[in-house]
Amino acid sequence: MIPFEKTLPYDIIMGDVYVHECPYCNSSNVLLPIKPRDIQHAREGKKKLLVFPCCGNKVTILDSDADYLLTDTVLRRS
């Protein structure tokens, strides 16, 4: 079972990857410094370091699906 607290919902808009809210500093509509191909690579098993541009915090993307990024860090509380 996928640990929901380690997931981050994302959207792809015109080739850019956004999250609705940064899990660390609560900035809204954060443009992530990754491309949709990086999400596809994560789906294939390649890890990707993600640094949030708003606050500089880091997580490692372990996997992905059409709606969520699975990370190595707890980002949400149930």
FIKOLZA-1660 file (N, C-alpha, C; in steps of 0.1 Angstrom, whole numbers, plus 5000, padded with zeros to 4 digits):
% residues 78
   i   px   py   pz ch aa at
   1 5008 4988 5000  A  M  N
   1 5000 5000 5000  A  M CA
   1 5009 5013 5000  A  M  C
   2 5005 5022 4992  A  I  N
   2 5013 5035 4991  A  I CA
   2 5011 5043 5003  A  I  C
   3 5021 5048 5009  A  P  N
   3 5019 5057 5021  A  P CA
   3 5015 5071 5017  A  P  C
   4 5002 5074 5019  A  F  N
   4 4996 5086 5014  A  F CA
   4 5003 5098 5020  A  F  C
   5 5008 5098 5032  A  E  N
   5 5014 5109 5038  A  E CA
   5 5028 5113 5032  A  E  C
   6 5033 5104 5023  A  K  N
   6 5045 5107 5016  A  K CA
   6 5042 5111 5001  A  K  C
   7 5030 5114 4998  A  T  N
   7 5027 5118 4984  A  T CA
   7 5025 5133 4983  A  T  C
   8 5026 5138 4971  A  L  N
   8 5025 5152 4968  A  L CA
   8 5017 5153 4955  A  L  C
   9 5005 5159 4955  A  P  N
   9 4997 5160 4943  A  P CA
   9 5003 5171 4934  A  P  C
  10 5002 5169 4921  A  Y  N
  10 5008 5178 4912  A  Y CA
  10 4999 5180 4899  A  Y  C
  11 5001 5190 4892  A  D  N
  11 4995 5192 4879  A  D CA
  11 5005 5196 4868  A  D  C
  12 5002 5192 4856  A  I  N
  12 5011 5196 4845  A  I CA
  12 5002 5206 4837  A  I  C
  13 5007 5218 4836  A  I  N
  13 5000 5229 4828  A  I CA
  13 5010 5235 4818  A  I  C
  14 5006 5233 4805  A  M  N
  14 5014 5238 4794  A  M CA
  14 5029 5234 4795  A  M  C
  15 5032 5221 4799  A  G  N
  15 5045 5216 4800  A  G CA
  15 5053 5219 4812  A  G  C
  16 5046 5226 4822  A  D  N
  16 5053 5229 4835  A  D CA
  16 5046 5221 4846  A  D  C
  17 5054 5218 4856  A  V  N
  17 5048 5210 4867  A  V CA
  17 5046 5219 4879  A  V  C
  18 5034 5219 4884  A  Y  N
  18 5030 5227 4896  A  Y CA
  18 5025 5219 4907  A  Y  C
  19 5027 5224 4919  A  V  N
  19 5020 5218 4931  A  V CA
  19 5011 5230 4936  A  V  C
  20 4999 5226 4942  A  H  N
  20 4990 5236 4947  A  H CA
  20 4996 5244 4958  A  H  C
  21 5003 5237 4967  A  E  N
  21 5009 5243 4979  A  E CA
  21 5022 5236 4983  A  E  C
  22 5031 5244 4987  A  C  N
  22 5044 5238 4992  A  C CA
  22 5041 5232 5005  A  C  C
  23 5046 5220 5008  A  P  N
  23 5043 5213 5021  A  P CA
  23 5052 5219 5032  A  P  C
  24 5062 5227 5029  A  Y  N
  24 5070 5233 5039  A  Y CA
  24 5067 5247 5043  A  Y  C
  25 5066 5256 5032  A  C  N
  25 5063 5270 5036  A  C CA
  25 5049 5275 5032  A  C  C
  26 5041 5266 5027  A  N  N
  26 5027 5269 5023  A  N CA
  26 5025 5279 5012  A  N  C
  27 5035 5281 5004  A  S  N
  27 5034 5290 4992  A  S CA
  27 5024 5283 4983  A  S  C
  28 5016 5291 4976  A  S  N
  28 5006 5285 4967  A  S CA
  28 5011 5286 4952  A  S  C
  29 5006 5276 4944  A  N  N
  29 5009 5275 4930  A  N CA
  29 5024 5275 4927  A  N  C
  30 5031 5266 4932  A  V  N
  30 5046 5266 4931  A  V CA
  30 5050 5258 4918  A  V  C
  31 5058 5265 4910  A  L  N
  31 5063 5259 4898  A  L CA
  31 5075 5251 4902  A  L  C
  32 5075 5238 4899  A  L  N
  32 5086 5230 4903  A  L CA
  32 5097 5229 4892  A  L  C
  33 5109 5228 4896  A  P  N
  33 5120 5228 4886  A  P CA
  33 5123 5214 4880  A  P  C
  34 5112 5207 4876  A  I  N
  34 5113 5195 4870  A  I CA
  34 5104 5195 4857  A  I  C
  35 5106 5186 4848  A  K  N
  35 5098 5185 4836  A  K CA
  35 5090 5173 4836  A  K  C
  36 5079 5172 4828  A  P  N
  36 5071 5160 4827  A  P CA
  36 5079 5148 4824  A  P  C
  37 5090 5149 4817  A  R  N
  37 5098 5137 4814  A  R CA
  37 5105 5132 4827  A  R  C
  38 5108 5140 4836  A  D  N
  38 5113 5136 4849  A  D CA
  38 5103 5128 4857  A  D  C
  39 5090 5131 4856  A  I  N
  39 5080 5124 4862  A  I CA
  39 5079 5110 4856  A  I  C
  40 5080 5110 4843  A  Q  N
  40 5080 5097 4836  A  Q CA
  40 5092 5088 4840  A  Q  C
  41 5103 5094 4841  A  H  N
  41 5115 5087 4846  A  H CA
  41 5113 5081 4860  A  H  C
  42 5107 5089 4868  A  A  N
  42 5104 5084 4882  A  A CA
  42 5094 5072 4881  A  A  C
  43 5085 5072 4872  A  R  N
  43 5075 5061 4870  A  R CA
  43 5083 5049 4866  A  R  C
  44 5094 5051 4859  A  E  N
  44 5102 5039 4854  A  E CA
  44 5112 5035 4864  A  E  C
  45 5113 5041 4876  A  G  N
  45 5121 5037 4887  A  G CA
  45 5134 5045 4889  A  G  C
  46 5135 5056 4882  A  K  N
  46 5147 5065 4884  A  K CA
  46 5144 5076 4895  A  K  C
  47 5152 5077 4905  A  K  N
  47 5149 5087 4916  A  K CA
  47 5153 5101 4910  A  K  C
  48 5146 5111 4916  A  K  N
  48 5149 5125 4912  A  K CA
  48 5149 5134 4924  A  K  C
  49 5159 5142 4926  A  L  N
  49 5159 5152 4937  A  L CA
  49 5151 5164 4933  A  L  C
  50 5142 5168 4942  A  L  N
  50 5133 5179 4940  A  L CA
  50 5137 5190 4950  A  L  C
  51 5141 5201 4946  A  V  N
  51 5143 5213 4955  A  V CA
  51 5132 5223 4953  A  V  C
  52 5125 5226 4963  A  F  N
  52 5114 5236 4962  A  F CA
  52 5120 5250 4960  A  F  C
  53 5116 5257 4949  A  P  N
  53 5122 5270 4947  A  P CA
  53 5118 5281 4957  A  P  C
  54 5107 5279 4963  A  C  N
  54 5101 5289 4972  A  C CA
  54 5109 5289 4986  A  C  C
  55 5114 5277 4990  A  C  N
  55 5120 5277 5004  A  C CA
  55 5133 5269 5004  A  C  C
  56 5136 5262 4993  A  G  N
  56 5149 5255 4993  A  G CA
  56 5149 5241 5000  A  G  C
  57 5138 5237 5005  A  N  N
  57 5137 5223 5011  A  N CA
  57 5138 5213 5000  A  N  C
  58 5143 5201 5003  A  K  N
  58 5145 5190 4994  A  K CA
  58 5138 5178 4997  A  K  C
  59 5133 5170 4987  A  V  N
  59 5128 5157 4988  A  V CA
  59 5133 5149 4976  A  V  C
  60 5132 5136 4977  A  T  N
  60 5136 5127 4966  A  T CA
  60 5123 5121 4961  A  T  C
  61 5121 5122 4948  A  I  N
  61 5109 5116 4942  A  I CA
  61 5113 5101 4939  A  I  C
  62 5105 5092 4944  A  L  N
  62 5108 5078 4943  A  L CA
  62 5099 5072 4932  A  L  C
  63 5087 5076 4930  A  D  N
  63 5078 5071 4920  A  D CA
  63 5067 5081 4917  A  D  C
  64 5059 5079 4907  A  S  N
  64 5048 5088 4904  A  S CA
  64 5037 5081 4897  A  S  C
  65 5025 5087 4897  A  D  N
  65 5014 5083 4888  A  D CA
  65 5009 5095 4882  A  D  C
  66 4997 5094 4877  A  A  N
  66 4991 5106 4869  A  A CA
  66 4987 5117 4878  A  A  C
  67 4986 5115 4891  A  D  N
  67 4982 5126 4900  A  D CA
  67 4992 5129 4912  A  D  C
  68 5000 5120 4916  A  Y  N
  68 5008 5121 4928  A  Y CA
  68 5023 5118 4925  A  Y  C
  69 5031 5125 4933  A  L  N
  69 5046 5121 4933  A  L CA
  69 5048 5114 4947  A  L  C
  70 5054 5103 4947  A  L  N
  70 5058 5096 4959  A  L CA
  70 5072 5100 4963  A  L  C
  71 5073 5105 4975  A  T  N
  71 5086 5109 4980  A  T CA
  71 5092 5101 4991  A  T  C
  72 5104 5104 4996  A  D  N
  72 5110 5096 5007  A  D CA
  72 5107 5103 5020  A  D  C
  73 5099 5114 5020  A  T  N
  73 5097 5122 5032  A  T CA
  73 5082 5123 5035  A  T  C
  74 5079 5123 5048  A  V  N
  74 5065 5126 5052  A  V CA
  74 5062 5141 5049  A  V  C
  75 5052 5143 5040  A  L  N
  75 5048 5157 5036  A  L CA
  75 5035 5161 5042  A  L  C
  76 5026 5151 5045  A  R  N
  76 5013 5154 5050  A  R CA
  76 5010 5146 5062  A  R  C
  77 5002 5151 5071  A  R  N
  77 4997 5144 5083  A  R CA
  77 4983 5139 5080  A  R  C
  78 4980 5127 5084  A  S  N
  78 4967 5121 5081  A  S CA
  78 4957 5126 5091  A  S  C
% end
